[in-house]
Amino acid sequence: MKNAEFIEKLSLIPEKPGCYLYKDKDDIIIYVGKAKNLKRRVNSYFNRIHTGKTKVLVDNINSFQYIVTNSEIESLILEINLIKKYNPKYNILLKDDKTYPYISLSTKPYPSLKIIRSKNRKKIKDKLFGPYPNVVSAKETVNLINRIYPLKKCNNLPKDVCLYYHINECLGYCKYKISEEKINNMVKEITSILNGDYKLITKKLEEEMQKASDNLNYEKALDLKNKIESIKTTINKQIIVSSIKHNFDVFGIYEKDNYLTITTLIIKDGIITGKINKIIDDYIDISDVYLRYIIDFYDKFPLPKQIVINDIIDKSLLEEYLQIEVLIPKKGDVLKILNMANLNSEISSREKIELLKRNDEARYNAINLLKEKLNLDKLERIELFDNSHLFGTYYVGAMVVFDDFLPNKKEYRKYKISTENKDDLSAMKEVVYRRYYKVLLENLQKPDLIIVDGGPLQINAVKEIIDSLNINIKVIGLKKDDHHRTSSIVLDNNEEIILPKDNGLFLYLTKMQDEVHRFAISYHRDIKSKGSIESILENIEGIGEKRRKKLLKKYGSVNKMKEAPIEQLEQIIPKNVAIELKKYLNDLTK
C-alpha cells in the first residue's frame, strides 16, 4: 500500500501523452513506459491486482516521475531513448541480444561466401543477405553455392592450388589471374540465387548435366543431378503462402495465463524464409508489449516494404515511427498468413509456457526460501566472487551477477589482482574494494546479497571491506565438502545451514557457485594462455607499455621471444634490457 503522498501525486498526473519512469528505494530507474493517457496508464499499476514479475515491479516502485509530450509518437520515441539510456531492469524482459547470421558475399580481392554474425552491419563492405533465423538453412545455402560455384574456399591464399581447384570448386585464385568479367558474372548469378531466384541455377545445371551425359561423362552428370536435387529439396522445404512478390513480415500473437507469445513469419517473394518465436511473461498491457516488440525487432532485422499485424495497436503510430506500410488485413491471402502466424504462436506457446511456469515457480520458491532464512526483505540482485591462481601466480578475481536467480552476464566483471601480497584473502579484499568503491563512485546498483566461496575467514574479509566503505550489504559464504561439492550456507555469525541435495534452493546456489568458479577459471586460463607473456614482461625493468606492445606484436609467445637473438631484440629494446629478458625467459622455462 502506497502512502498518502504517493497517492496524491497519482491524482495530479495529467491526462496527456508522455513517458513515466518508476524508481526503487535507491532512486534507480527500474522501468520506463509510454502512454497516450499518462494518468490512466500510471494509475492502472496501482488500482488492480497483479501477479508474478509485474507484482514484483509494483512492490519495488518507491517513486515515479513523468515527462509530458506533444503527441503519442513523441512519447514512443522518448520511451525508446530513455530505455536505451537507463537500461531499466524491468524493461530487459523484451531485450534479446541474440544476433542472427547473415550470408556475406565478398567480391574483392577474390569472390567468397561465408556466414557472419555481426551487430554492426553498416561497417561491412561485402554484400549481405539475410538475416537467417534458421542457422542450419543458412549453412546449407552457403555449402550448396560453394559446391556449385568455384569461389575462393581458403581462409588464406596458399602458395599453390589446393584440392578445391582439382575438383573444380575453385578457380585457383592463388596461382592464376581470373578475368573480372568471369567473376562479375558469377557474383551476379549468386546474388540472384540469394535473392530467391533458383530457376537460373537449376536451368544452368540441367544444361551442364545434359552436356556431360552427351559426352558420356556419366560421373559428372550424376554429380550435377545430385546438385539439382539438393536445390529442389531446399526449395521444397520453403512454404509458399502468397502471390504477393515483395518482402513483408507478419507478427502473430497468442496470450494465455499471463504469457504472451509473438511469432514473426518472414516472407520473401511469397515464401516463408524464417520464423521467430518470443515468449514474454508478466505484462500489464498486451498492445504496449506488442508494439515495443515490433519496434525492437527492427533493431536486428532490415525493414521490409510492409508488415502485417493484429488489430490491437494503433497502426498509424507504428507507420509514423517505422516509416513503412502497416497492414491489418480483414480478408484474403494476407489474413490467412496472419492467421497462420497466430496459430504458430499458439502451438509454440503450449509446451514452452508450461516449462516456463514450472521453472518460474521453482525459482521464486527458492528466492523466498533464501529470503526467509537470511531474514531479508528484498532479494533481487546477488553478486558472487571467486579467485583463481596457479601456485600463487597469475592471480585473478571474478564477479558474477544473478538477478532474481538468473545470470546477468552483462554485469559480470574480471579483475587482475595487483596487490603484492597474493594470498586468497588479500586477493578477495582487493577485488571487493575495487568493486564497491566503483559502486559508490558511480552510484551503481548495489546487490541485496554478496556470496563468497568459503566460510568465516572469507566472509569476515569481505565484511571488513564493505564496512570500511560504510555499505550495508548482507554477506554469506558457500562451503564445500571433501568432494568439492557445495554442502552448506555459512552465515555472517558463523552459523551453518545444511540444505538437502534435492532442495531447489540448494540446486540454484550450487549453479551460482559453479558459474562464478567457471568464470574465474576461464579468465585465469585466458590470462595464462594469451596474457601470460604480457605478465612476464611486466616483471622486466626497462620494458614499459609501449615496448611491451611492440614485443607482443612481433613475437606473440614466450618461446619465440626466447629463441630470438639479442641483435633482433635490440631493434625494440636496449641491449642491457634484452640480455635481462633472455636471462629471465631461460630461467622461467628451465
N, C-alpha and C positions, 0 to 999 in steps of 0.2 A: 504494500500500500504506500503510495507516494504521499509526501507531506503536503500541507495546505499551500505552501508557497509554490510547489511544483504544479499542483492542480490549478492554481490561479494563473500561472504562466501559460498553461494549456488553453485556458479560456480566452487568452488575449491573442492567440495566433490568428492572423488574418486569413480570410477565405480567398487566397490568391495563389498563383503558381509559384513554385520555388523549390529549394532543396532544404532538407533538415539533416542535422548532424547530431548523433547520440554520443555521449561521453560517459565513461565509467568513473568510479570514485577517484581514480588517479588523474582525471582530466584528459584521458586518452580517447581519441575518437574511435569508436568501435563499430559504427555503422553510418552510412550515408545513403539517403534516399531522395527521390524527387516526387513531386505531386502536382496535379492540376489544381487541387484544393488543399493547401497545407493544413488548414485547421482540421478538416475531415480526416485526412490521412494520418497525421500525427496522433490525434485523439484515438484513432482506431487501435493503436497499440496498447492503450491503457483502459479501454472500456469493454474489453471482451476477454474471454479465457483462451490462453494459448497453451500449447504442449511442445515438448522436445526442445530443439535449439532456439526456437522463437521465444519460448518461455525463459530460457537461459539468458537470451539477449535482453528481454524486457526487465528481468530481475537485476541485470547489471547496468541498466541505464540510471545514471545518477543525475545527469543534467542534459540539456539539449539546447541547440541554437538553430536558427533557420535563416535562410537568405531568400528574399523575395525577388522574383524575376518578372520580366515583362510578358513572357509567354511560356507555354509548355515546352516548346522546342529549346528555348534558352535554359530552362530548368534541366532538361535532358543533357545538354552539352555541359552545363555546370556540374551535374552529378558525375558524369564520366571523368571530368578533370579532377574533381575532389577525390574520387576513388583512386585514381592514379597517383595523386599527391600523397594521400594519407594511408592507403592500403589497409583500410579498416578490417578488423578481424572477421566480422560477420558478413562482409561483402566478399570474402575469399571463397565462399561457397560456389560462386559462379566462375571463379578463375580456374583455368586449365592450362598448365604450362606445356602440355604435350604439343610437339611440333610434328606435322605430317610431312612425309617425304615428297620431294619433287624429283622429276627426271630432268637432268641437266644435259643439254646438247652443246658441247664445245665445238667451235669451228677453227679456232686459232690456238697454237700453230698447227694442230692436227685435229681432225674430227674424232670425237669420242663421246660416249654416252655413259652416264653413271647416275646413281641415286644420291641425292644430298638431303640433309636436314638443316635448314638454316632459317633463323627468325628474321635475319636482315637480308631479305632477297634483293633489295634495291642495289646493294653493293656488288652483286654477282652479275658479271657481264655476259655470261652464257645465256642461251635460250632456255627458259624454264617452262616445264609442263606439269600441271597438277594444281593443287596438291592431291595426293592419293591417300584417302583414308585407309584403303586396303594395301598394306605394305607388300603382301605376297603378290598382289596383282601388279604392283609397280615393278617388282623384281622380275616377274615373268615377262613383262613387256620389254624390259631392258635386255634380258637374256635372249629373247626372241629376235629382237632387232640386231643385237650383236652377232647372232648366228647368221643372219641373212645378209647384213651389210659389212663390208671389210673396213670397219673402224679401227682406230688405234686401241689396243687392249691393254698394253703395258702401262704401269704407273710411270716408269722412267724408260726412256729410249735405250734399248740395248745396243751393243756395238755392231750386231749383225741380226739378220732376220731370224725370227723365232718360229715356233711350231704353228702359231696362228697364220703366219704367211704361207706356210706349206699346206695348210688345209683350207686355203682361200678365204680366211676370215680376217685378213689384214692385208693392206697393200704394200707393206714393208716401208713405212714412213721413215724408219731409222736408216735406210740404205738408198731408197730411190726417191727421186723428185716426182711427185704426183701433180698432174695438171689441176689448176684451180677450177676449171670447168667441171672436171670429173667429180671433184669434192663438192662443188656447189650443187650439182645435180643430185648427188647422194643425200646431202643435207636437206634439200628441198623435198625429196621423197620421204625421208624420215620425219620431217616436220608435218607432212600431210598425214602420215600414219598416227603420230602422236596427237594430232588434232581430230582423230577418229575416222579417217578415210582409209579403210583396209582394202578397198577394191583395187587400187593401183598396185599394191604389193602382191595381192593374190593373182592378178592378171599377169604380172611380170613373171612370177614364179611358175605359173602354169605354162607360159610360153617357153621358159627355160627348160622345164621338165619335158615338154614335147620335143624340144630340140635335142636334149640329151637322149631321149628314147629313140628318136630317129637315127641318131649316131651310134646306137647300140650301147650307149654308156648307161647301162641299167642301174649301176650302183649310184651314180649321181642323180639319176631320175628318181630313184627311191628316196634319196635324201631330200630332194626338193618336194616330193609328195608328202613326206613327213612334216616338213616345214609348213606346207599349205594346211595340213590337218591341224597343226598346232595353232595356226592363226584362226582357223574356223572354230576351234574349240574355245579360244579366247573370246571370240565374238559371240558365240552361243551362250557363254556364261552371263553376258550382259542382258538386261531385261529391257525390251523396247516398250515404252509406256506412252508415247505421244507422237503425234505427227508434227509437233512443233519442233523446228530445227535450230532454234537458238538455245543458248545455255541459260538455265534457271535453277534455283534451289527451292526446295519445298520443306516447310517446317511443320511436321506433325506434332501432336500433343496428346497426352493422356494423364489424367490425375486420379489418384486413389490413395486414401489413408495418409494424407499429408505428404505424399511423394508425387513429384511431377516429373514425367518422362517426356523429353523432347527428342524427336527423331528427325534428322535432316537427310533428305534424299538429294543427291547432287545429280542433276540431269544435264547431259551434254548431247546435243543433236537427237533429242528424243529418247536417249538411252540412259538408264541409271548406271552411273560410273562409281558411285560411292554412297555409303550410308554411315551416319554417325549418331550414336545414342548418348544421351546425357540424363542422369537421374539427379534431381535436386530435392533435397529433403527439408522440410520445415520452412515454410514461407508464409507470408500474410496475403499477398495479392498475386494471383496467377498471372494476370495481364502484365504486371510490372516485371516479374521474373522472365516471362516470355519475351517481352520487349528487350530487356537488357541482354538476354542470352543471344538474341539475333544480332544485336549490335556488337557484342563481344566476339561473335563468330567470325565477323569480317575483320578482326584484328589478325586472324590467321589465314583466312581464305580470300581470294580475289573476289570482287563484286561481280555478279553476273548481270545480264541485261534486266532480268526480272527476279523477284522472289514471290513465293506463294505462301500465304499464312492463313490461320484460322481467324474467324471473326470475333476476336476477343480483345484486340488492341486497336488504337486509332491508327489506321494505315497511313493517313496523311502526315502524321508525326514522323513515322518511320521513313516515308518517302522524302520528307523535307530533310531529315538527318542524313540518310544514305545517298540521296540524290539518284535513286533508281525507281522503277515502276514496281509497285506492290499490288499483287492481285489477291482478292478474296473471292474465289470462284463460287458461283451458285449452281452451275450445271456444266455438262460437257466433260471432255477428257481431263482437263486440269483439275476439276473437282474429284474425279476418280483417282488421280495421282495423290491429291491431298488426303483423300480417304485411306489410300494405301499407306501413306506416311503415318496417319493417326492409328491405323491398325498395327503397324510396325511398332509404334510407341507402346501400345497396349501389350503386345506379345512380348516385347523386350523387357517390360517392367515387371512382369509377374514374378519370375524366379529371382531377379536381382533385388526387387523390393523386399521379398521375404528374407533374403540373405542379409540385406542391409538392416532390416528391422531387428533381426536376431543379433547381429553384431553391435548395433547401437545399444540395444537393451543390455547386453553383457558389459559393454564399455561403461555405460552410465552407472550400472550396478557397482562396477569396480571403483569408479570415481567416488561414488557416495560412500562406499565401504572405507576407502582410504581417508576421506574427509572425516568420517566418524572416528576412526582410530587415531587420527592426528589432531582431532578437535579443531578442524579448520572450517571457517565459514565459507570460504571460497577456494576452489581448486581447479583452475583452468590451465595455467601455464606451469610447466615443470622444466627446470634446467638441470641436466646431469653432466658431471665432469669425470674425466679419467685421464691418466697419463700413460705414456709408453716410452720405453728406452731399451737400449741394448747394452747390458753391463755398465750402466751409468753414462753411456754416450748417446748422442742423437736424441736428447730428451725433447719430447713434445707433449702438449696438452690438447685436450679436445673438449668441446661442449656441444651437446645436442639439446634440442628443444622439442618438447611434446606439448601440444595444445589439445586439451580435452582427450588426452591419452593417444593422440595421433601425431606422428612425426611432422615437424615443420622444418623441412630441410633447408629452406631459405635462411633460416636463423642459425644454422649450425656454424660453429666457429672453430678455427685451428689456431694453435699458439706454439711458437717456437720458444722454448724455455731459455731465458737469457741469464738467469741467476747463476753465480759461480758455484754455490753450494747445491749441487744437483742430487738431492735425495727426494724421495716421493713427497714428503710433507712440504718441503720448501717449494718444490715444483707446483704442488697444489695451491699453496698460498699465493704464488706469483700469478698463476692463471686466474684465480678467483679475484685477486685485487685488480688485475687489468680489466677483467670483465665488468666488475661492478663500479669501478672508478669511471669507466666509459658510460655505464648506465646513468650514473649521476650527472656526469659532464654533459651528456647529450639528451638527457631526460627520456631515456628509452624505457620501454615497458619492463617492469620488474616481475620476476616469477612469483608464484604463490608458494613454491616449494623448490628447494635445492636438494638433489640426491647425489651422494658421492659413493664411490666404490670403497667400502671398508667399514670400520667401526668407530669407536670413540676417538681414537687418535685423529682420523681424517675429519670427523665431524667437528672436533674442537679446533682443528687448524682452520677450517672454513669459517667457523663462528668467530674466531679471533679476528679475521679479516673483515667480515661484514659488520661486526660490532665496531671496529675501528672506523668504518665508513658511516656508522650511525644508520645502518639499514636494518629493518626488521623483516627478516625472511626465515621461515622455518627450514631447518636443515635435518636431514636424516641420512642414514647410511644403509647400504645393501650388503649384507655379509654373505660370504660363500662358504660352502662346506669343504671337506677334504677332497672332494671330486671336482672342485672348482665350479660348483653349481650354486646359483642363488638359493639361500636357505632361510634368511630371516631379515626383517626390518629392524634396524637399530635406531632408537630414538635419541634425542639430544641429552636425555637424562640417563643414558646407558641401558635403558630397558630394551629387551629384545621381544619382538613379536614374531612367533613362528607361524607360518601360513601353510595349510595343506597344499600339496603339489598340484592338486586338481582344482584349486581355488582360482577363480577368474582374475582376482587382483594379483595373485602370485604370478600367473602367466603373463599379465601385462607388465609387471615390474621386471620380470626376467627378460622380456622382449626389449624393454627400455635399456636395461643394463647391458644386454648383448649388443644393442645398437651403438651405445657410446663407446664400448670397448672396440667394436668393429671399426668405428670412425677414427678412433685414436690409433689403432694398429695400421689402418690403411694410410694415414698421414705419416706415421713413422716409417713405413716401408717406402713411401714416396720420397720422404726426406733422405732416407738411406740410399735408395737406388738412383734418384735423379739429383738430389741435392747434397749428397754426402761429399762430393768433390768441392762444392762451394763451402761447406762447413769446414773441410780440411784447409782450404785456402785461407779461411778467416784466422787460422792459427799461425800463419806465417807473417812475421813482421816485415813490412815493406810492400805487402800486397793489399792495396785498398780496393774499393768497389770497382773503379774503372779498370784496373789491371786484372781483377778477378773476372770481370765480364769478358775481357779480351782472351784470357786463358781458356775460359769455358767455351767461348765461341770457336776457338781454334782446335782445342783438343777433345773436350767433351767427356773424357774419362780419366781416371787415375792412371791406368796402365799406359795410355797413350802419352800422358804427360811425363810419366816415369821413364818411358823409352826415348823421349825427345832429347837430343843433345843440348848441352849447355849453350852452344852458339845459337841454336834455334830459339831457345827460351829467352836469350838476351835481346831478341827483337821486340820483346814485350816488357820484360822486367830487367833491372840491373843485374850484372854478373854475380855480385855477392848474394843477392836475393835468390837468383836462380840456383846457386850452389846450395843454399839453405833449403830451398824447396826440394831439390833432388835428394838431399840427405834425409829430409823428413819423410818423403814418399818411400824411400828404400827401407827406412826403419819401420814404417807403418805396414808395409806389405811383406815383411820377413816371415 
